[in-house]
Amino acid sequence: MPASRHFIISALLLASGLALGQAAPTQSCATAPKPTVNDFPETLPAYYKHWNWLPNEYLSDSQRCQLEPGCEGRFVEPARQWEGANSTPIEAPLNVSANTIESLGNKATMSGLVELRKGSLSLDAGYAQYDRSNSTVVLRDNVVLRQPGVLLRGQYARIDTNLGLGEIEQAEILAYEPGARGSAGRISRPNTTTFVLEKASYTQCTPDKETWSLHADEIELNYESGRGVARGTSIRIYDVPVFYSPYLNFPVDDRRATGFLFPTFGVADGSLDISMPYYINLAPNYDLMLAPRFIEQRGEALETEFRYLNAYSEWEINTGYLPNDQKENIDRWLLGVQEQGFINDQVSTEIDFTRVSDEDYFTDLGLANLAVKRSTHLKQQAAVHYRANNWLSSLEVQRYQTIATVDDPYQKLPQLSLNYISPAKNFALEPSIAFEFTDFAHRDPISEGGSNITGQRFYGDAGVSLPMRWRWGFIEPAYKTRHVAYQLEDAQSAGLEENPAASSAQMSVDAGMYFERPLEFQEQSWTQTLEPRVFYRYAEYEDQGDQPDFDSSALTFTYQQLFRDTRFTGRDRLDDADQVAVGVSSRFINNDIGREILTVSVGQLYYFDDGRVQLPGDEERRSSNSDVATQVRFLPRDNHWFSADLLLDARQGMINQSNLSYHLRSDSNVLFNIGYTFRREGNQFGGLESDVRQAEASLSLPINNQWKLFVKTQHDFENSRSVENLVGAEYQNCCWLTRIVFQSALEPDDVLGSNVGGTERDSAILVEFQLKGLGGLGTAVSNTLKESIFGYQSDE
């Protein structure tokens, strides 16, 4: 038999085997060393030997499937012990042996323990006959084909070695790495792009726990169109049919194609919720998904997702519509639009728009986690950005839909900004210029009998700085003048002027130095740095009590805030200042591993004048110094770290604010996070009406290779109550996976939209189920765990 023709046979059989298992993902075991065995243990059950399956008790430490969650064993390839077994088939010679080899005319016949070896390819059979006249080979009697990663068995095979066409009967296929197994009464290749499997089955379960399997009367795989068709398809759980479809059309490669996707399933408020997505591949650059949905006690709904991509932008449009909700007797709908555009190197666009029919839409119809259900505002924003020659300009429209009992924010209809960005050259003057015009609107304006003033605001600043940087330190003096002006509507009704304005000049000097020294600690080389920094800032005072507050708030005070040139967000206040910030940081760097292990920073603001410019409702600052701000970051190892941010009132010797956190990710995949937050009532950077003392802890704990527990709790010590609790569990093996989570949290019902004053609770039970290699129901549990447990990633 010519060597090239024999390789064609192996390629055909290999493709036939892999075609059945293509839906199975490559599991993490593929990254582990590929184990082999010379002989399977005599005590191993025959069925296990048949599928080359070894339970964990038969595996050595190097053979165990440590990287595959849930597996209690693995498929192990028999060792390839013939000469040239590590060579590729196309390069290796063909070796043939049999009890009897006869050649008569155009036919060569081999019988009795027929063995063909060509590099890593092996083919065994009880009988083989090659016909030179039509280039066909017939194999029968326990046909076994092996290539690295693949095992294929059959009782009869007939192959056209010229065309690569043929058939194999009573076939069994195993792909070792993904753990995909299948069988077929007959596999045929009628043409070069099509495979047909008759009476086929497929599973990714192991022989010891075959929980599910997929069966079909016929499966046709067309690699020219990229589609497969299955007829008479059923899914069986423990050999009990649980799903049947007379016809399925599915992809066999990465090309997008029209067809049904896996359904989603959930239970909310005691009602069954089922969705059956249908994907429509309209064109290479746009597609549509339709998802009919049935919600028990409410009725039938339709959700859609449309995606469009062109040379300048990408779009995604989501809709949902539930006509005549049977519980509320109203129509329910959702519209969401997202866009990211890059017209050229200078112009970009973005749209983020979401609107719903009513404020209870997500609470009633969302099978999402409670973080989504507790949303208070839906963003409705569109912007165009232009950048060229160190200038950046933006035109933005922004508004919100409020879906909770909280104050409406102001709408920007529109906002136009222009900024000059300096090229940042050392020892060269750096100019800075910024302009911003905003038209603020509100849903409850004074002109319509409401209580909120509206109008336009213009802000501008211009300045210059001189950065001077050396290896040992830096000095950067800067000067800036700022101006804000308003054109207000119905100002007299609010007791304000129609055109208030304010101007303020500001100058600053920022300077710091870098010191370092070598250290030896625990026989390792270290470097310690000492980085003192001084920042002096002076800003003129101008009375701004007659100006509104459209979008401004006080910045949270931290160590980084010591060196900022304003203490407010937004543009409604030009803060006054005559102060100096003094801080020092020290870093401990392990040179042997190249990592910063410990950073400690301490600093304080010293005031030479009172802070008279404040937001409405805040009192003037009359202290001579700020709290001492401290920041600590400790990273002893890559898998766990500690951080602390503290504000200490040095005069009274008490802590006004603290944020402490610790995170652990162990080598055994344990995730543990714990944090504590404290803010004292009425401190100079908080203005709280009462103390806040809350702790939060979360845990993802593998019990063994199959079970995992999830816990999260957030507790309010000040009010002696839990704010949020989550508890869940996961079970998985090589074959299937399920997760269940119960989540309960306070519902925000105060005017701030927080959970501090809330008393009512939301709760949800979320379930996720997956048949590995086939698909599953729901992703809500995975999404909830990712948002609730810092660092969590699902295994699949």
C-alpha positions in Angstrom: 0.0 0.0 0.0 1.6 3.4 -1.0 2.5 5.5 2.0 0.7 8.6 0.8 -2.5 6.6 0.4 -2.3 5.2 3.9 -2.0 8.7 5.3 -5.1 9.7 3.5 -6.9 6.8 5.3 -5.7 8.0 8.7 -6.7 11.6 7.9 -10.2 10.5 6.9 -10.8 8.4 10.0 -9.4 11.1 12.3 -11.6 13.8 10.7 -14.6 11.4 11.1 -13.9 11.0 14.8 -13.3 14.6 15.6 -16.4 15.7 13.6 -18.7 14.2 16.2 -16.9 15.9 19.1 -16.4 19.3 17.7 -18.9 20.9 20.0 -16.8 20.0 23.0 -14.5 22.7 24.3 -10.9 22.0 25.1 -10.7 21.6 28.8 -7.9 22.7 31.1 -6.5 19.2 31.3 -5.0 19.9 27.9 -2.4 22.1 29.6 -1.3 19.2 31.9 1.3 16.7 31.0 -0.2 14.0 28.7 0.0 10.7 30.7 0.4 7.3 29.1 0.3 3.8 30.5 2.1 0.7 29.2 -0.5 -1.7 30.6 -3.9 -1.0 32.2 -4.3 -2.6 35.7 -5.8 -6.1 35.6 -8.3 -5.1 38.4 -9.7 -2.3 36.2 -13.3 -3.0 35.0 -13.4 -4.1 31.3 -15.6 -1.2 30.3 -13.0 1.3 31.7 -10.3 -0.4 29.8 -12.3 -0.3 26.6 -12.5 3.5 26.9 -8.9 3.9 28.4 -10.4 5.5 31.5 -8.5 5.4 34.8 -10.1 6.6 38.1 -7.9 8.6 40.4 -7.0 5.7 42.6 -5.2 4.1 39.6 -3.3 7.4 38.7 0.1 8.5 39.8 0.5 12.1 41.1 1.8 13.1 37.7 -1.1 11.6 35.9 -3.9 13.1 38.0 -6.1 15.6 36.3 -5.4 18.4 38.8 -6.4 21.2 36.4 -9.9 19.8 35.5 -12.4 20.7 38.2 -14.7 17.9 39.2 -12.9 15.1 37.4 -12.2 12.0 39.5 -10.0 10.4 36.8 -9.0 10.9 33.2 -8.7 9.2 29.8 -5.2 7.9 29.4 -3.6 7.0 26.1 -1.8 3.7 25.8 1.9 4.2 25.3 3.1 4.2 21.6 6.0 1.7 21.8 6.8 0.9 18.2 9.7 2.3 16.3 9.3 5.8 15.0 6.2 6.4 17.1 7.2 10.0 17.8 7.5 10.9 14.2 4.9 12.5 12.0 3.1 10.0 9.7 4.0 11.9 6.5 7.7 11.6 7.3 7.8 8.1 8.6 8.1 4.8 6.7 5.1 2.4 6.6 5.6 -0.8 8.5 3.1 -3.6 8.0 2.8 -7.0 9.7 0.1 -9.7 9.7 -0.2 -13.4 10.2 -0.8 -13.8 6.4 0.0 -11.4 3.5 -1.1 -12.4 0.0 -0.8 -10.4 -3.2 -2.8 -11.6 -6.2 -3.3 -9.4 -9.3 -4.5 -6.0 -8.2 -5.3 -7.1 -4.7 -3.2 -7.3 -1.6 -4.8 -9.2 1.3 -3.6 -9.3 5.0 -5.3 -11.3 7.7 -4.7 -12.2 11.3 -3.4 -9.5 13.6 -2.9 -6.9 10.9 -0.8 -4.1 12.2 0.1 -1.0 10.2 2.5 1.6 11.8 3.4 4.9 10.2 5.0 7.3 12.6 2.5 8.2 15.4 -0.3 6.5 13.4 -1.3 3.0 14.2 -4.0 0.9 12.5 -5.0 -2.6 13.7 -7.5 -5.0 12.2 -8.3 -8.6 11.8 -8.4 -8.3 8.0 -7.3 -5.7 5.4 -7.5 -5.8 1.6 -6.2 -3.2 -0.8 -7.4 -3.1 -4.4 -5.0 -1.3 -6.7 -7.5 -1.0 -9.6 -9.8 1.4 -7.8 -7.5 2.5 -4.9 -9.8 1.2 -2.2 -9.0 -0.5 1.1 -11.4 -2.7 3.1 -10.8 -3.3 6.8 -12.8 -5.4 9.2 -12.8 -7.3 12.5 -12.0 -5.0 15.4 -10.6 -2.1 13.4 -8.6 0.2 15.8 -7.0 3.5 14.7 -4.9 5.6 17.0 -3.3 8.9 16.6 -2.0 11.3 19.4 -5.1 12.4 21.2 -7.6 10.3 19.2 -8.9 6.7 19.4 -11.3 5.3 16.8 -12.8 1.8 16.7 -15.0 0.1 14.1 -16.0 -3.3 12.8 -15.9 -2.5 9.1 -14.3 0.2 7.0 -14.1 0.9 3.3 -12.0 3.8 2.0 -11.3 5.3 -1.4 -7.7 6.3 -0.9 -7.6 8.6 -4.0 -10.6 10.7 -3.1 -10.5 10.2 0.7 -14.1 9.0 0.6 -15.6 6.0 2.3 -17.4 4.7 5.4 -16.9 3.0 8.7 -19.5 0.9 10.5 -20.2 0.3 14.3 -17.8 3.2 15.0 -16.6 4.5 18.4 -14.7 7.7 18.8 -12.7 9.1 21.8 -10.9 12.5 21.9 -8.7 12.2 25.0 -8.1 15.9 25.9 -11.6 17.2 25.7 -13.0 13.9 27.0 -15.5 13.7 24.2 -16.8 10.2 23.3 -19.3 9.1 20.6 -20.5 6.2 18.6 -22.3 5.7 15.3 -23.8 2.8 13.5 -22.2 4.2 10.3 -20.0 7.1 9.4 -19.7 7.9 5.7 -18.0 10.6 3.7 -20.0 10.8 0.4 -18.0 13.8 -0.8 -14.9 15.8 0.2 -16.9 18.4 2.3 -19.6 16.2 3.9 -19.8 13.6 6.7 -22.9 11.6 7.6 -23.3 9.9 10.9 -26.2 7.4 11.3 -27.6 6.3 14.7 -25.1 8.5 16.5 -24.5 9.4 20.1 -22.2 11.8 21.9 -21.3 12.6 25.5 -18.6 14.3 27.5 -19.3 12.2 30.6 -16.9 9.6 31.9 -17.6 5.9 31.7 -18.1 5.7 35.5 -20.7 8.5 35.6 -22.5 8.7 32.2 -25.2 11.2 33.3 -26.2 12.6 29.9 -25.9 11.8 26.2 -27.1 13.2 22.9 -28.6 10.9 20.4 -29.6 11.4 16.8 -31.0 9.2 14.0 -28.7 11.0 11.5 -26.2 13.9 11.7 -24.9 15.5 8.5 -21.9 17.8 8.8 -21.2 20.1 5.8 -17.8 21.8 6.1 -18.3 23.8 2.9 -21.4 25.6 4.4 -20.2 25.3 8.0 -23.5 23.9 9.1 -24.7 20.6 10.5 -28.1 19.1 10.4 -29.4 16.6 13.0 -32.6 14.6 12.6 -34.4 12.8 15.3 -32.3 14.3 18.1 -32.8 13.6 21.8 -30.9 14.4 25.0 -31.0 11.7 27.6 -30.4 12.0 31.4 -29.5 8.5 32.7 -30.9 7.1 29.5 -34.3 8.9 30.1 -35.2 11.3 27.2 -35.6 14.8 28.5 -35.5 16.7 25.2 -36.5 15.8 21.6 -36.3 17.7 18.3 -37.1 16.2 14.9 -34.7 18.7 13.3 -31.7 20.8 14.5 -29.5 23.0 12.4 -26.2 23.9 14.1 -22.7 25.3 13.3 -19.7 23.0 12.8 -17.0 25.7 12.8 -16.6 29.3 14.0 -18.7 30.8 11.2 -21.9 32.5 12.4 -25.1 31.0 11.1 -28.8 31.1 11.7 -30.2 28.8 14.3 -31.5 28.2 17.8 -29.3 28.9 20.8 -29.5 27.3 24.2 -32.5 28.4 26.2 -32.4 30.3 29.5 -34.4 29.3 32.5 -35.1 30.9 35.8 -37.6 31.4 38.6 -38.4 34.9 40.0 -41.1 35.7 42.5 -42.2 32.1 42.3 -42.9 32.4 38.5 -41.3 30.3 35.8 -39.3 32.3 33.2 -38.2 30.6 30.0 -36.5 32.2 27.0 -35.6 30.5 23.6 -33.1 32.6 21.7 -33.0 32.4 17.9 -30.0 33.8 16.1 -30.3 35.2 12.5 -27.1 35.7 10.5 -28.3 38.5 8.2 -24.9 39.5 6.8 -21.2 39.4 7.6 -21.5 42.8 9.3 -24.9 42.7 11.0 -27.0 40.1 12.8 -30.2 39.7 14.9 -31.2 37.6 17.8 -34.9 37.1 18.6 -35.7 35.7 22.1 -39.4 34.8 22.6 -40.0 34.6 26.4 -42.7 33.2 28.6 -43.1 34.6 32.1 -45.6 32.8 34.2 -48.3 35.1 35.7 -47.3 37.9 33.3 -47.5 36.6 29.8 -45.4 36.3 26.6 -42.7 38.8 25.7 -40.2 39.3 22.9 -36.6 40.4 23.4 -34.2 41.3 20.6 -30.6 42.1 20.1 -29.4 43.7 16.8 -25.6 44.2 16.1 -24.2 46.3 13.2 -20.6 46.9 12.3 -19.2 49.2 9.6 -15.9 50.9 8.8 -16.6 53.7 11.3 -18.6 52.3 14.2 -20.2 49.3 15.9 -23.7 49.3 17.2 -25.8 47.2 19.5 -29.5 47.7 19.9 -31.5 45.8 22.6 -35.3 45.8 23.0 -37.8 44.0 25.2 -41.6 44.1 24.9 -44.2 42.5 27.1 -47.7 43.6 26.0 -50.4 43.8 28.7 -48.5 42.5 31.7 -51.2 40.2 33.3 -50.1 41.2 36.9 -49.8 45.0 36.3 -52.2 45.4 33.4 -49.7 47.7 31.5 -47.4 47.3 28.5 -43.7 46.8 29.6 -40.8 47.7 27.3 -37.1 48.3 27.2 -34.8 50.1 24.7 -31.0 50.1 24.9 -28.6 51.5 22.3 -24.8 51.3 22.6 -22.4 52.7 20.0 -18.6 53.1 19.7 -17.3 54.9 16.6 -14.0 55.9 15.2 -14.6 58.0 12.1 -10.8 58.6 11.7 -7.8 59.2 13.9 -9.3 62.5 15.1 -13.0 61.9 15.5 -14.7 59.4 17.8 -18.3 58.9 18.9 -20.1 57.1 21.7 -23.7 56.4 22.6 -25.0 54.8 25.8 -28.8 54.9 26.0 -31.2 52.8 28.1 -34.8 53.5 28.8 -37.6 51.4 30.3 -41.4 51.7 30.4 -41.5 52.0 34.2 -39.3 52.1 37.3 -40.1 48.5 38.3 -39.1 47.0 35.0 -35.9 45.4 36.2 -37.3 44.4 39.5 -40.3 42.6 37.9 -38.8 41.3 34.7 -35.1 41.0 35.2 -33.5 37.6 36.0 -30.4 39.5 36.9 -28.5 39.9 40.1 -29.7 42.3 42.8 -27.0 44.9 41.9 -28.9 45.4 38.6 -32.3 45.3 40.3 -31.1 48.0 42.7 -30.0 50.4 40.0 -31.3 53.9 40.6 -30.5 55.7 37.3 -30.3 54.6 33.6 -27.8 56.6 31.6 -28.8 58.3 28.3 -25.7 59.8 26.8 -24.3 60.6 23.4 -20.9 62.3 22.7 -18.6 63.3 19.8 -14.9 63.8 20.5 -12.3 65.5 18.3 -8.6 65.5 18.9 -5.9 67.2 16.8 -2.7 69.2 17.4 -2.8 68.9 21.2 -6.5 70.0 21.3 -9.3 67.9 22.5 -12.9 68.9 22.1 -16.2 67.1 23.0 -19.9 67.7 22.4 -22.0 65.6 24.8 -25.7 65.2 25.6 -26.4 63.5 28.9 -29.6 62.7 30.8 -30.9 59.9 33.1 -34.0 58.0 33.7 -34.6 57.7 37.4 -36.0 54.3 38.4 -36.0 54.7 42.2 -37.2 57.1 44.8 -34.2 59.4 44.6 -33.5 62.9 43.4 -33.2 63.4 39.7 -29.7 64.6 38.6 -29.4 67.5 36.2 -29.4 66.9 32.4 -26.7 68.2 30.2 -28.4 69.4 27.0 -25.7 69.8 25.8 -22.2 70.2 27.1 -19.4 71.5 24.9 -15.8 71.3 26.1 -12.4 72.3 24.7 -9.0 71.5 26.2 -5.4 72.1 25.3 -3.1 69.2 26.2 0.5 70.1 26.5 3.2 67.9 24.9 4.9 67.8 28.4 8.5 68.7 27.8 11.0 68.9 30.7 12.3 72.4 31.4 9.8 74.0 29.0 6.7 76.1 29.7 3.5 74.0 29.5 0.4 76.0 28.7 -3.0 74.7 29.8 -6.4 75.9 28.5 -9.9 74.6 29.2 -13.3 75.8 28.2 -16.7 74.3 29.0 -20.2 75.3 28.2 -23.2 73.4 29.6 -26.9 73.9 29.3 -28.5 72.3 32.5 -32.1 71.1 32.3 -34.2 69.3 34.9 -37.5 67.3 34.9 -38.8 69.4 37.8 -37.9 73.1 36.8 -39.1 76.2 38.6 -40.7 77.3 35.3 -43.1 74.4 35.5 -43.9 74.7 39.2 -41.0 72.6 40.4 -38.1 73.5 42.8 -35.0 73.2 40.6 -33.3 76.1 38.9 -32.0 75.6 35.4 -29.8 77.6 33.1 -26.4 77.7 31.3 -22.9 77.6 32.8 -19.7 78.8 31.2 -16.3 77.8 32.7 -12.8 78.6 31.5 -9.3 78.4 32.9 -5.9 79.2 31.4 -2.5 78.7 32.9 1.1 77.7 32.6 3.5 75.5 34.4 7.3 74.8 34.3 8.1 71.1 35.1 11.7 70.6 36.2 12.5 66.9 36.8 15.8 65.2 37.7 16.6 61.7 38.8 16.7 62.8 42.4 13.6 64.9 42.5 11.3 67.5 40.8 10.0 71.1 41.2 6.9 72.3 39.2 5.6 75.8 39.7 2.2 76.5 38.1 -0.2 79.4 37.7 -3.8 79.3 36.5 -6.7 81.8 36.4 -10.3 80.4 36.6 -13.7 81.9 35.7 -17.3 80.6 36.0 -20.4 82.5 34.8 -24.1 81.6 34.6 -27.2 82.5 32.7 -30.1 81.3 35.0 -33.8 80.9 34.3 -36.3 82.0 36.9 -33.4 83.0 39.2 -35.5 85.5 41.2 -37.9 82.7 42.2 -35.0 80.9 43.8 -33.5 84.0 45.4 -30.5 84.1 43.0 -29.1 86.5 40.5 -29.7 85.9 36.8 -26.0 86.2 35.9 -23.8 85.3 38.8 -20.1 85.0 38.0 -16.8 84.5 39.8 -13.1 84.6 39.0 -10.2 83.3 40.9 -6.4 83.1 40.3 -4.4 80.2 41.6 -0.7 79.4 41.9 1.1 76.3 43.2 4.5 74.8 43.7 4.9 71.0 43.8 8.3 69.6 44.8 9.6 66.2 45.8 12.8 64.3 46.3 13.8 60.6 45.9 16.2 58.8 48.3 17.0 55.2 48.3 19.3 52.7 50.1 20.1 49.0 49.8 19.0 46.6 52.5 19.7 42.9 53.3 16.8 41.0 54.8 16.4 37.3 55.1 19.4 36.8 52.8 17.6 38.8 50.1 18.5 42.1 48.4 16.1 44.9 49.0 15.8 48.6 48.2 14.1 51.1 50.5 13.0 54.5 49.1 12.1 57.7 51.0 10.1 60.2 48.9 9.2 63.4 50.7 6.8 65.8 48.9 5.6 69.3 49.5 2.7 71.0 47.6 1.9 74.6 48.3 -1.3 76.0 46.8 -2.8 79.5 46.9 -6.2 80.3 45.4 -8.0 83.6 45.6 -11.3 83.8 47.5 -14.5 85.1 45.9 -18.0 84.8 47.4 -20.0 82.3 45.4 -23.0 81.9 47.7 -25.3 83.2 44.9 -24.3 80.4 42.5 -26.3 77.2 42.0 -24.9 73.6 42.4 -25.6 71.7 39.2 -23.0 68.9 39.2 -20.4 69.5 42.0 -19.5 67.6 45.1 -16.7 67.5 47.6 -13.9 65.0 46.7 -13.3 62.2 49.1 -10.3 63.0 51.2 -7.4 60.5 50.8 -3.6 60.7 50.7 -3.8 61.4 46.9 -6.2 64.3 47.5 -3.4 66.2 49.4 -1.7 67.0 46.0 -4.8 67.9 43.9 -5.4 71.5 42.8 -9.1 71.5 43.8 -11.2 69.9 46.5 -14.4 69.8 44.3 -15.7 67.8 41.4 -17.6 69.7 38.8 -17.3 73.4 37.9 -19.7 75.1 40.2 -17.2 76.2 42.8 -13.8 77.8 42.5 -12.3 76.8 45.8 -10.1 79.2 47.9 -6.9 77.9 49.4 -3.8 79.0 51.3 -2.3 75.8 52.3 0.6 73.4 52.1 0.5 69.7 51.9 3.4 67.7 53.4 3.7 64.0 52.7 6.3 61.3 52.6 6.2 57.8 51.1 8.5 54.9 51.6 8.7 51.8 49.5 10.3 48.4 50.2 11.3 46.6 47.0 12.5 43.0 46.9 15.2 43.1 44.2 15.4 39.3 43.9 11.8 39.0 42.8 11.4 42.5 41.4 8.2 43.4 43.4 7.2 46.2 45.6 6.3 44.5 48.9 5.4 47.4 51.2 4.4 51.0 50.6 3.6 53.4 53.4 2.5 57.0 52.8 1.7 59.7 55.5 0.7 63.3 54.9 -1.3 66.3 56.1 -2.6 69.6 54.9 -1.7 72.8 56.9 -4.1 75.7 56.3 -3.1 79.4 56.6 -6.7 80.6 56.1 -10.2 79.3 56.5 -11.9 77.4 53.7 -14.8 79.8 53.0 -16.0 78.5 49.6 -18.4 75.6 50.2 -21.3 73.8 48.6 -24.8 74.6 49.8 -25.4 73.2 53.2 -21.7 72.8 54.1 -20.1 74.9 56.8 -16.8 76.8 56.4 -13.7 75.0 57.4 -12.0 76.8 60.4 -9.3 74.3 61.3 -5.6 74.9 61.0 -4.8 71.5 59.6 -6.5 68.5 58.1 -6.6 65.0 59.4 -3.5 62.9 59.0 -3.9 60.8 55.8 -2.2 57.5 55.8 -2.1 54.8 53.1 -0.5 51.4 53.5 -0.2 48.7 50.7 1.4 45.4 51.7 1.9 42.6 49.1 4.0 39.9 50.8 3.1 37.4 48.0 1.4 37.5 44.6 -1.6 35.7 46.0 -2.5 37.9 49.0 -2.3 41.5 49.9 -3.5 44.1 52.5 -4.4 47.7 52.1 -5.4 50.4 54.6 -6.5 54.1 54.2 -6.9 56.1 57.4 -7.8 59.6 58.4 -6.5 60.4 61.9 -7.5 63.4 64.0 -4.1 64.0 65.6 -5.4 66.7 68.0 -8.1 64.5 69.6 -6.2 61.2 69.0 -9.0 59.4 67.2 -9.7 57.9 63.8 -12.3 59.8 61.7 -12.2 57.4 58.7 -10.8 54.1 57.8 -10.9 51.6 55.0 -9.2 48.3 55.6 -9.2 45.3 53.2 -7.4 42.0 52.8 -7.5 39.7 49.8 -6.3 36.1 49.4 -6.2 33.8 46.4 -4.5 30.6 47.5 -2.8 28.0 45.3 -5.8 25.7 46.1 -8.2 28.3 44.5 -9.5 29.6 47.8 -10.7 33.2 47.5 -11.2 35.3 50.6 -11.9 39.0 50.9 -12.6 41.0 54.0 -13.0 44.7 54.5 -14.1 47.3 57.1 -15.2 50.8 56.5 -15.7 53.5 59.2 -16.7 57.1 58.8 -17.3 59.3 61.8 -20.3 61.6 62.0 -19.7 65.2 61.1 -16.0 64.9 60.3 -14.6 67.8 58.2 -14.6 65.8 54.9 -17.8 63.8 55.3 -20.7 65.8 56.9 -22.5 62.6 57.8 -25.6 62.7 60.0 -24.5 59.5 61.8 -21.5 57.2 62.0 -21.0 54.6 59.3 -19.5 51.3 60.4 -19.8 48.4 57.9 -17.8 45.2 57.3 -17.9 43.0 54.2 -16.5 39.5 53.7 -16.7 37.1 50.8 -15.4 33.6 50.3 -15.1 31.1 47.5 -14.1 27.8 49.1 -13.4 24.5 47.3 -14.4 21.7 49.6 -12.9 19.1 47.2 -12.4 18.7 43.5 -16.2 18.7 42.9 -17.8 20.9 45.6 -17.4 24.6 46.2 -19.2 27.0 48.6 -19.8 30.7 48.1 -20.5 33.2 50.9 -20.8 37.0 51.1 -22.0 39.2 53.9 -22.1 42.9 54.5 -23.1 44.0 57.9 -24.0 47.5 59.3 -22.8 47.6 62.9 -24.2 51.1 63.5 -27.8 49.8 62.9 -27.2 46.2 63.9 -28.4 44.6 60.7 -27.2 42.9 57.6 -27.1 44.9 54.4 -26.5 42.0 52.0 -26.1 38.3 52.3 -25.3 35.7 49.7 -24.8 31.9 50.1 -24.4 29.4 47.3 -22.9 26.1 46.3 -21.5 24.5 43.2 -21.2 20.9 42.2 -19.4 19.6 39.1 -17.8 16.6 37.6 -16.3 16.0 34.1 -19.8 15.7 32.8 -22.1 18.4 34.2 -22.1 21.4 36.5 -24.7 23.2 38.6 -24.6 26.3 40.8 -27.3 27.7 43.1 -27.2 31.1 44.9 -29.5 32.8 47.4 -29.1 36.5 47.6 -30.8 39.0 49.9 -30.2 42.7 50.3 -31.7 45.9 51.7 -33.7 47.8 49.1 -32.6 51.5 48.8 -35.7 53.6 49.5 -34.2 56.8 50.9 -33.7 60.0 49.0 -30.0 59.3 48.6 -30.5 56.0 46.9 -28.3 54.2 49.4 -29.1 51.2 51.6 -28.3 53.1 54.9 -31.9 54.1 55.5 -33.6 51.2 53.7 -35.8 48.7 55.6 -37.3 46.5 52.9 -35.4 43.7 51.4 -35.0 42.2 47.9 -34.2 38.5 47.6 -33.5 36.1 44.7 -32.7 32.5 44.1 -30.6 31.9 41.0 -29.8 28.6 39.4 -27.3 27.6 36.7 -27.0 24.2 35.1 -24.6 23.1 32.4 -24.0 19.9 30.4 -20.3 20.2 29.7 -19.5 20.1 26.0 -23.2 20.6 25.1 -24.4 23.8 26.8 -26.5 25.0 29.7 -29.3 27.0 31.2 -28.6 30.5 32.6 -25.6 32.6 33.3 -27.0 34.7 36.1 -25.2 32.8 38.9 -21.8 33.3 37.3 -22.4 37.0 36.7 -23.6 37.5 40.3 -20.6 35.7 41.8 -18.2 37.8 39.6 -19.7 41.0 41.0 -20.1 39.8 44.6 -16.8 38.0 45.2 -13.7 40.0 44.2 -11.4 37.9 42.0 -14.0 35.2 41.2 -13.8 33.5 37.8 -15.9 30.6 36.8 -14.1 27.4 35.9 -15.8 26.6 32.6 
